[in-house]
Amino acid sequence: MKQGANLYNKILIPITRTSNMKFLVNFVDHFLKPGGEITFLHIIASDLFAISPAEWRRAMSTISTTHLLTATEGMRVDYRVKNSLSVASGILEEADAGDYDLILLATSTYRKRLKHIFGSNLDEIVKKARVETIVFRYMEDKAMSYKRILIPTSGYQHSVGAAVLAAELHKKHGSEITVLYIGENNEDAAKALRPVSERLNAVGIKHRALHRKGPVVETILDEADRGYDLMMIGATEQPVHHSFLLGSTADRLVKRSPCPVLMVKSVGG
């Protein structure tokens, strides 16, 4: 996780025909360094040697809506189309080759009826990416706001990464930040809350630290329903608990969350 204002120099943003640029612009405006570079990537999942003319036209149609970013002062924008055996492998190949600081995967709630919101492609990318990765689930019918931010945590590195991003939002919006632990044991709560609280305290950000008892998903959602604008979660780091924030629990949080959800997978210390 990079530290300081404007965290990223080079961001990779895979896009599809359903990508909503206004939400991507909103994120980029908060976190890209001045003069930073955005690369929009469209993957054609095919084992053909060359991209056909029809596939190329579809790809050009997909990236055409990204041109609104070229007017942003000081921002460099690149567009790439490539084919790969799968969407996930194509994104990971580009991320490894391009010296990126971040992969930003943005999806909307319009597909919330699907069985899995964080499906196999996203899971594979989040697990295998060797650069920081963010999965941002925005709400098509709701303008972004950052007045109140909720960070559920188990105390691991990725939750601290979420806190770093929350601190950036606080600097620009005066966001009220709440850190939440769900569990029965008070000692476990103190241990889990401490790393995130220490990171926020280190940059002088006052926040609330809450310990709640009860079912994890339902208790998080109960708190989120109290007027929060954004939920920020860290990807799990313990394989035995893989489903906690990459599988069924993340799916349930995203499907039922009353606010947008941003999941962070940090890299390094």
C-alpha positions as CSV (number, residue, x, y, z in Angstrom):
1,M,0.0,0.0,0.0
2,K,1.4,3.3,-1.0
3,Q,1.2,6.2,1.4
4,G,0.6,9.9,1.2
5,A,-1.7,12.0,-1.0
6,N,-2.6,10.7,-4.4
7,L,-1.5,7.2,-4.0
8,Y,-1.0,5.8,-7.5
9,N,1.1,6.6,-10.5
10,K,-0.2,4.0,-12.9
11,I,-3.6,2.4,-12.7
12,L,-4.9,-0.5,-14.9
13,I,-8.7,-0.5,-15.4
14,P,-10.2,-3.5,-17.2
15,I,-13.5,-2.4,-18.8
16,T,-16.5,-4.0,-20.4
17,R,-19.5,-2.6,-22.3
18,T,-21.3,-2.2,-19.0
19,S,-18.5,-0.1,-17.3
20,N,-19.8,3.2,-16.0
21,M,-17.2,5.8,-16.5
22,K,-18.5,8.4,-14.1
23,F,-17.7,6.1,-11.1
24,L,-14.3,5.3,-12.4
25,V,-13.6,9.0,-13.0
26,N,-14.7,9.7,-9.4
27,F,-12.2,7.1,-8.0
28,V,-9.4,8.2,-10.2
29,D,-9.8,11.8,-9.3
30,H,-9.2,10.9,-5.6
31,F,-6.3,8.6,-5.9
32,L,-4.2,9.2,-9.1
33,K,-1.1,11.3,-8.7
34,P,-0.8,14.4,-10.8
35,G,0.5,13.4,-14.2
36,G,-0.4,9.8,-13.5
37,E,-1.4,7.3,-16.2
38,I,-4.6,5.3,-16.7
39,T,-4.7,2.3,-18.9
40,F,-8.1,1.0,-20.0
41,L,-7.9,-2.6,-21.0
42,H,-10.5,-4.7,-22.9
43,I,-9.8,-8.5,-22.9
44,I,-11.2,-10.7,-25.6
45,A,-11.3,-14.2,-24.2
46,S,-10.1,-16.2,-27.2
47,D,-7.3,-18.6,-28.0
48,L,-7.2,-17.2,-31.6
49,F,-3.8,-15.9,-32.7
50,A,-5.2,-12.7,-34.0
51,I,-8.2,-10.5,-33.0
52,S,-10.8,-10.6,-35.7
53,P,-12.2,-7.4,-37.3
54,A,-15.6,-8.0,-35.6
55,E,-14.0,-8.5,-32.2
56,W,-11.9,-5.3,-32.7
57,R,-15.0,-3.3,-33.6
58,R,-16.7,-4.5,-30.4
59,A,-13.6,-3.6,-28.4
60,M,-13.5,-0.2,-29.9
61,S,-17.1,0.3,-29.0
62,T,-16.4,-0.7,-25.4
63,I,-13.5,1.7,-24.9
64,S,-15.1,4.7,-26.8
65,T,-16.9,5.9,-23.7
66,T,-13.6,6.2,-21.8
67,H,-12.6,9.3,-23.9
68,L,-14.2,11.6,-21.3
69,L,-11.1,11.1,-19.2
70,T,-8.8,12.6,-21.8
71,A,-9.9,16.0,-20.8
72,T,-8.7,15.7,-17.2
73,E,-5.7,18.0,-16.8
74,G,-2.4,16.3,-16.4
75,M,-3.8,12.8,-16.8
76,R,-2.3,10.4,-19.4
77,V,-4.7,7.9,-20.8
78,D,-3.9,4.7,-22.8
79,Y,-6.2,2.2,-24.4
80,R,-5.4,-1.5,-25.0
81,V,-7.2,-4.4,-26.4
82,K,-5.7,-7.9,-26.2
83,N,-6.8,-11.5,-26.4
84,S,-6.1,-14.2,-23.9
85,L,-7.3,-17.6,-22.9
86,S,-9.5,-16.0,-20.3
87,V,-10.4,-12.5,-19.0
88,A,-8.6,-13.1,-15.7
89,S,-5.3,-14.4,-17.3
90,G,-5.3,-11.4,-19.8
91,I,-5.6,-8.9,-16.9
92,L,-2.9,-10.6,-14.9
93,E,-0.6,-10.8,-17.9
94,E,-1.0,-7.1,-18.5
95,A,-0.6,-6.2,-14.8
96,D,2.7,-8.2,-14.7
97,A,4.1,-6.6,-17.9
98,G,3.0,-3.0,-17.3
99,D,4.6,-1.9,-14.0
100,Y,1.2,-0.8,-12.6
101,D,0.6,0.4,-9.1
102,L,-3.0,-0.7,-9.0
103,I,-5.6,-2.9,-10.7
104,L,-9.1,-1.3,-10.4
105,L,-12.0,-3.6,-11.0
106,A,-15.3,-1.8,-11.0
107,T,-18.7,-3.4,-11.2
108,S,-22.2,-2.3,-10.5
109,T,-25.2,-3.5,-8.5
110,Y,-27.3,-4.0,-11.6
111,R,-26.2,-7.7,-11.6
112,K,-27.0,-8.3,-8.0
113,R,-29.3,-11.1,-8.8
114,L,-26.5,-13.2,-10.1
115,K,-25.6,-16.2,-7.8
116,H,-22.1,-14.8,-7.2
117,I,-21.3,-11.1,-7.3
118,F,-17.6,-11.7,-6.8
119,G,-17.3,-14.5,-9.4
120,S,-14.4,-16.7,-10.5
121,N,-12.7,-14.0,-12.7
122,L,-12.6,-11.5,-9.8
123,D,-11.5,-14.1,-7.3
124,E,-8.7,-15.3,-9.5
125,I,-7.4,-11.8,-10.2
126,V,-7.6,-10.8,-6.5
127,K,-5.8,-13.9,-5.3
128,K,-3.1,-13.9,-8.0
129,A,-2.4,-10.3,-8.7
130,R,1.1,-9.1,-7.6
131,V,0.1,-5.5,-7.4
132,E,-2.5,-3.8,-5.2
133,T,-6.0,-4.6,-6.3
134,I,-9.3,-2.9,-5.6
135,V,-12.8,-4.3,-6.4
136,F,-15.3,-1.5,-6.3
137,R,-19.0,-2.3,-6.3
138,Y,-20.9,1.0,-7.1
139,M,-24.6,1.6,-7.2
140,E,-26.0,2.8,-10.5
141,D,-28.8,4.7,-9.0
142,K,-26.8,6.4,-6.2
143,A,-24.3,9.3,-6.5
144,M,-21.1,8.7,-4.7
145,S,-20.6,10.4,-1.3
146,Y,-17.9,9.9,1.3
147,K,-19.3,11.6,4.4
148,R,-19.5,8.4,6.4
149,I,-17.2,5.4,5.8
150,L,-17.5,1.9,7.5
151,I,-14.5,-0.4,7.7
152,P,-15.3,-3.9,8.9
153,T,-12.0,-5.6,9.9
154,S,-10.5,-8.8,11.1
155,G,-7.2,-7.0,11.8
156,Y,-5.2,-8.1,8.9
157,Q,-3.1,-6.2,6.4
158,H,-5.7,-5.6,3.7
159,S,-8.0,-3.9,6.2
160,V,-5.1,-1.5,7.0
161,G,-4.9,-0.9,3.3
162,A,-8.6,0.0,3.3
163,A,-7.8,2.5,6.1
164,V,-5.1,4.2,4.0
165,L,-7.6,4.8,1.3
166,A,-10.2,6.0,3.8
167,A,-7.7,8.4,5.1
168,E,-7.3,9.9,1.7
169,L,-11.0,10.4,1.4
170,H,-11.1,12.0,4.9
171,K,-8.5,14.6,3.8
172,K,-10.8,15.7,0.9
173,H,-14.2,15.2,2.3
174,G,-13.8,15.3,6.1
175,S,-15.2,11.7,6.2
176,E,-16.4,10.2,9.4
177,I,-14.7,6.8,9.7
178,T,-16.0,3.9,11.8
179,V,-13.9,0.7,12.2
180,L,-16.0,-2.4,13.1
181,Y,-15.1,-5.8,14.5
182,I,-17.6,-8.6,14.8
183,G,-16.9,-11.3,17.4
184,E,-17.6,-12.6,20.9
185,N,-14.2,-12.1,22.5
186,N,-13.2,-8.6,23.8
187,E,-9.5,-9.4,23.5
188,D,-9.9,-10.5,19.9
189,A,-11.7,-7.3,19.2
190,A,-9.0,-5.1,20.7
191,K,-6.3,-7.0,18.7
192,A,-8.3,-6.8,15.4
193,L,-9.2,-3.1,15.8
194,R,-5.7,-2.0,16.8
195,P,-3.8,-2.1,13.4
196,V,-6.5,-0.1,11.6
197,S,-6.9,2.4,14.5
198,E,-3.1,2.9,14.7
199,R,-2.9,3.6,11.0
200,L,-5.6,6.3,11.2
201,N,-4.2,7.7,14.4
202,A,-0.8,8.0,12.8
203,V,-2.2,10.5,10.3
204,G,-4.2,12.3,12.9
205,I,-7.7,11.0,11.9
206,K,-10.2,10.7,14.7
207,H,-12.5,7.7,14.2
208,R,-14.9,5.4,16.0
209,A,-13.8,1.8,16.9
210,L,-16.8,-0.5,17.4
211,H,-17.1,-4.1,18.7
212,R,-20.3,-5.8,17.9
213,K,-21.4,-9.4,18.7
214,G,-23.6,-11.5,16.4
215,P,-23.7,-13.1,12.9
216,V,-21.0,-11.5,10.8
217,V,-22.9,-10.5,7.7
218,E,-26.1,-9.5,9.4
219,T,-24.3,-7.4,12.0
220,I,-22.1,-5.6,9.5
221,L,-25.2,-4.9,7.4
222,D,-27.1,-3.6,10.4
223,E,-24.4,-1.1,11.1
224,A,-24.0,-0.2,7.4
225,D,-27.8,0.6,7.3
226,R,-27.2,3.4,9.8
227,G,-26.5,6.0,7.1
228,Y,-23.1,5.1,5.8
229,D,-22.0,6.2,2.3
230,L,-19.3,3.6,1.7
231,M,-18.2,0.3,3.1
232,M,-14.5,-0.6,2.7
233,I,-13.3,-4.1,3.3
234,G,-10.0,-6.0,3.1
235,A,-9.6,-9.2,1.3
236,T,-8.9,-12.1,3.6
237,E,-5.3,-13.3,4.1
238,Q,-6.0,-16.7,5.7
239,P,-6.7,-19.5,3.2
240,V,-8.7,-21.4,5.8
241,H,-11.1,-18.5,5.9
242,H,-11.1,-17.8,2.1
243,S,-14.8,-17.5,1.9
244,F,-14.9,-14.7,4.5
245,L,-14.3,-11.8,2.1
246,L,-13.7,-13.3,-1.3
247,G,-16.6,-15.8,-1.5
248,S,-20.0,-16.2,-0.1
249,T,-19.7,-13.6,2.7
250,A,-18.5,-10.9,0.3
251,D,-21.3,-11.8,-2.1
252,R,-23.9,-11.5,0.6
253,L,-22.5,-8.2,1.8
254,V,-22.4,-6.7,-1.7
255,K,-25.9,-7.9,-2.6
256,R,-27.5,-6.6,0.5
257,S,-25.4,-3.6,1.3
258,P,-27.3,-0.3,1.4
259,C,-24.2,1.5,0.2
260,P,-21.3,0.9,-2.3
261,V,-18.6,-1.5,-1.3
262,L,-14.8,-1.2,-2.0
263,M,-12.6,-4.2,-1.3
264,V,-8.8,-3.8,-1.1
265,K,-6.1,-6.4,-1.5
266,S,-2.8,-4.8,-0.5
267,V,0.7,-6.0,-1.5
268,G,3.8,-5.7,0.6
269,G,4.1,-4.3,4.1
